[in-house]
Amino acid sequence: MWRLEAGRGGKVGDSVPDGETAMSRAIFRLSLLTVVSLVWTSTVARADNRYQRWQSGKPFIIGAMYYDLAYGPVWWKPVPKDFRGDPVIDVVKQAGLNLLDEVSMSSGGHTWYPGLRTVRRQKLPFLILAGPWEPFEHFQTRVKWFAEDPNFFGVQLADEPQKPANQKVHRRQQLWIEKTHPRLLTLICESLTNTPAWEAEWAAIKCDAIIFQWYPYDTSDGRSPTITRPVFACLERAARHCESHGLGFFVARGIRSRPKSESTLRLNTFAALAAGCRGFVDFTWGASSPESGYVWYKDKSYQGPSRRFQMLAKINREVAHLGPCLLKLRAVRTYHADLHTHLTWAGRNYGFDEPDKIRTGQLVAVEGSPVERAPRLMIGFFRDAANQEYFLVVNKRESRAVEVDHDRLIQQVTLRFRGDVTAVERINRETGKIERLPLKDGAVRFSLPGGTGDLLKVSNGRPFAGIK
């Protein structure tokens, strides 16, 4: 059994490196605590930002982008007698979605928001992609069309706006919305792994939220049999950027591209949640094949749910049970039980043994099945407003093979705690109910399916944040 302890490196019994002097250690720890204090202070100061005000009173967003594959009539024209409306809202709700991002103004679908006819009739919350970008008055007109609809939640300004001239236009749009329609959220959509681009584009536009495209292989891991270390570093980097700037951190899961196993779709979801994701806006609702998307289309006609629909709906139901709590938490950092802290081209990954002093130390060790010489586990740490610590433990085992035997990806997990801990509590993913798990010999044991995570905290008589 492989075991990593918080604040120590390697297996139990390894000696602590003695190459540092006591003075250098003290200076390092003092500097680190100063940085942590500054980050905490700045986070508290930003608590009342535009994203936080927008999110207040809204659910954890589980949505999808809607491209018009049914070629329905534009939103203001009469409906032909033989057109039954698209998307089918009952199917949207069965999928566990609570929002659609109508992006038919892009090159991926024909224009003028054909999906909004049924969406607005059924009072489903929606975003719009408000392109094309110029002239500016046209952008204003598109926003004004829907501005009085209470279910109009926000505007996606752009999709990877790399040209500086376009960024200036989007900055002008951002400022206009802040002044004229302050209740609307503004977003841009970016590739998770193109860190120099999305950092520069956000700095130029200063929107309220970012949708990060993580598909998860098609962004950068096209030839890798597993999701690589730099991609997890990209996820951590995006999460900390959004947290430090008070932004909404959304992820576009790769629903439309080539077929994925349930384990991959689960890791796409739970790794993002562990990092601090605040919602999903998936790419995309529809596809041209029954093997991908939530639903599929043929010859401009809706055919029905895809073969991935039921597993996606099941995952979304689990997310909906965790979401109310996650929205009340501040993400601290993610750690990996199978890695020591190291630097990648995308940034740093942190080993669970990292001595960073930003955890309480109640969870002292993580054990799992020895796969590839170590347990493939990821742990996201959180704090609530009362400074309670939470941890989302994720099984990183997944397979590209669609027909994989998922029982082989299950991982047995053991969490070991400090002596003053007697029990932990967990939100049951399938029911949303709180379960109390007493410790035995200072540990709690449970199993996790491939790609899946559980949200826990130490049992101390106080409730889970956001859970009634």
QUIGIMO-V286041 format. One line per field, one symbol per residue. ss: DSSP state (H for helix, E for strand, - for the rest). phi: phi as a letter, one per 20 degrees, with the letter a starting at -180 (. if undefined). A space follows every 10 residues. Layout:
ss: ???
phi: ???
This chain:
ss: -EEEE----- ---------- -HHHHHHHHH HHHHHHHHHH HHHHH----H HHHHH----- EEEEEE---- ---------- --------HH HHHH----EE EE-------- -----HHHHH H----EEEE- -----HHHHH HHHHHH---- -EEEEEEEE- ---HHHHHHH HHHHHHHHHH ----EEEEEE E---HHHHHH HHHHH---EE EEEE--HHHH --------HH HHHHHHHHHH HHHHH--EEE EEEE------ -HHHHHHHHH HHHHH---EE EEE--EE--- ----EEEE-- EEEEE---HH HHHHHHHHHH HHHHHH---E EEEEEE---- -EEE--EEE- E--------- --EEEEEE-- E--E--EEEE EEE-----EE EEEEE----- -----HHHH- EEEEEEE--- --EEEEE--- ---EEEEE-E --EEEEEE-- --EEEEEE-- --------
phi: .ecddfncdm fgofffgdfe efffffffff fffffgffff fffffegdef fffffgndff fccbfddeee lffffdefeg gedenbfefg fgfffnecac dedffefebe emlfffffgf felegbdcee ffecffffgg ffffgdgeff eeercefacl feegffffff fffgfffgee cffeedccdc fgeeffffff ffgfdlfebc eefceefffb egdefcfegg ffffffffff ffffdmdfdd cefeeefggc fffffffgef fffffogdrc cfdbfdbecf ebmfcccblm cfdpfffegf ffffffffff feggfgfedd feadccfdce gbddfepedd ffefeemddf nfedbccbff dlmbfeccce dccefemfec bdeceefbcf ffefffffef cedcddcffe edaccceffe dneededfec lmcccbdcfg mdccdcbffc ndffgnde
